[in-house]
Amino acid sequence: MTAAVRAALVAATTVAADQAVKALVRSTIERGDEIDLILGIQLVNVRNSGIAFGLFSGGGALLVLFAVAALAALLVFFARHRERPLVWLPTGLLIGGATGNLIDRTREGGVTDFIDLPLWPAFNVADVAITVGVLTLLYVLEGPPSRARG
């Protein structure tokens, strides 16, 4: 299986999981409601019209254009580095996460967030994929940590 096919499968799986869970949240939790789980963790149904942590709230079309430009840059990066081991994984996670949130932004006017941790803004599956994608990309680019010889 080629790196492009692997990246596409990861992206498609990420989008499907993200959109399925968001649809479940929107259909079972009233907007603005909170369900207490454990240790202060809550399930909520909120909309974020900005980016991470609500920055640039109400950015609308500008945020969509930024997301499309970031996706295009990621595809160019992937095309130039697809032979690098494991680069398909962060690429798929980043494309899937960004696409999942972009779908919400264009359809709902904001991203559906539902996981609310204490002292942290609410987030969703796409946000987790983007975060793990960035961390994995750093690992792919930098390689495993080297052990000092003593």
C-alpha positions in Angstrom: 0.0 0.0 0.0 1.4 3.4 -1.0 2.0 6.2 1.5 -0.7 8.3 -0.3 -3.3 5.5 0.1 -2.4 5.1 3.8 -2.7 8.9 4.4 -6.1 8.9 2.6 -7.3 6.0 4.8 -6.2 7.7 8.0 -7.8 10.9 6.9 -11.1 9.3 5.8 -11.3 7.3 9.1 -10.6 10.5 11.1 -13.3 12.5 9.3 -15.8 9.6 9.6 -15.2 9.2 13.4 -15.2 12.9 14.0 -18.4 13.6 12.1 -20.2 10.5 13.6 -19.3 11.5 17.2 -20.3 15.2 16.6 -23.6 14.1 15.1 -24.3 11.9 18.1 -23.5 14.8 20.5 -25.7 17.2 18.5 -28.6 14.7 18.6 -28.3 13.7 22.3 -27.0 16.7 24.2 -28.9 20.0 24.0 -26.7 22.9 22.9 -25.2 24.5 26.0 -26.0 21.5 28.3 -23.3 19.7 30.3 -23.1 16.1 31.4 -20.8 15.4 34.3 -18.6 12.3 33.9 -15.7 11.8 36.3 -13.1 14.0 37.9 -14.6 17.2 36.5 -14.7 16.0 33.0 -17.9 16.9 31.2 -19.6 16.2 27.9 -21.0 19.4 26.4 -22.5 20.6 23.2 -20.9 24.0 22.3 -19.8 25.7 19.1 -16.5 27.3 18.6 -16.5 29.9 15.8 -12.8 30.5 16.2 -9.7 28.3 16.1 -7.8 26.8 19.0 -9.0 28.1 22.4 -11.6 30.3 20.6 -9.0 32.6 19.1 -10.2 34.7 16.1 -13.8 33.9 17.1 -16.2 34.9 14.3 -13.5 34.8 11.7 -15.9 33.0 9.3 -14.7 32.9 5.7 -11.2 34.0 6.6 -10.8 30.9 8.8 -12.1 28.7 6.0 -9.5 30.2 3.6 -6.8 29.8 6.2 -7.7 26.1 6.7 -7.8 25.5 2.9 -4.4 27.1 2.5 -3.0 25.0 5.4 -4.3 21.9 3.8 -2.8 22.8 0.4 0.6 23.4 2.1 0.3 20.1 3.9 -0.4 18.3 0.6 2.7 20.0 -1.0 4.8 18.9 2.0 3.5 15.4 1.8 4.2 15.2 -2.0 7.8 16.3 -1.5 8.4 13.9 1.5 6.2 10.9 0.9 9.1 8.5 0.9 10.0 9.5 4.5 9.0 6.6 6.8 5.6 7.1 8.6 5.0 10.6 7.1 1.6 9.3 5.9 0.4 9.0 9.5 0.6 12.6 10.6 -0.4 13.7 7.1 -3.6 11.7 7.4 -4.3 12.8 10.9 -3.8 16.5 10.0 -5.9 16.3 6.8 -8.6 14.4 8.6 -8.8 16.6 11.6 -8.7 19.8 9.6 -11.3 18.5 7.2 -13.6 17.4 10.0 -13.5 20.9 11.6 -13.8 22.5 8.1 -17.0 20.5 7.5 -18.5 21.9 10.7 -17.4 25.4 10.0 -19.0 25.5 6.6 -22.2 23.5 7.6 -22.8 24.8 11.1 -20.9 28.2 11.2 -18.7 26.9 13.9 -17.0 23.7 15.2 -18.9 21.4 17.5 -16.8 20.8 20.6 -17.9 18.3 23.3 -15.1 17.1 25.6 -14.6 19.6 28.4 -11.7 19.1 30.8 -11.2 21.2 33.9 -9.2 24.4 33.2 -9.1 23.6 29.4 -11.4 24.7 26.5 -13.8 22.2 25.1 -12.5 20.2 22.1 -13.4 17.3 19.8 -12.1 14.3 17.9 -10.7 16.4 15.0 -8.8 18.5 17.5 -7.2 15.4 19.1 -6.3 14.2 15.6 -4.6 17.5 14.8 -2.7 17.6 18.1 -1.5 13.9 17.7 -0.8 14.7 14.0 1.5 17.6 14.9 3.3 15.6 17.6 3.7 12.7 15.2 5.0 14.9 12.5 7.6 16.3 14.8 8.7 12.8 15.6 8.8 11.8 11.9 10.9 14.9 11.1 13.2 14.7 14.1 13.4 10.9 14.4 13.4 8.9 17.6 15.3 10.4 20.6 18.9 9.3 20.6 20.4 7.7 23.7 23.5 9.3 25.1 26.3 6.9 25.4 28.1 7.0 28.6 
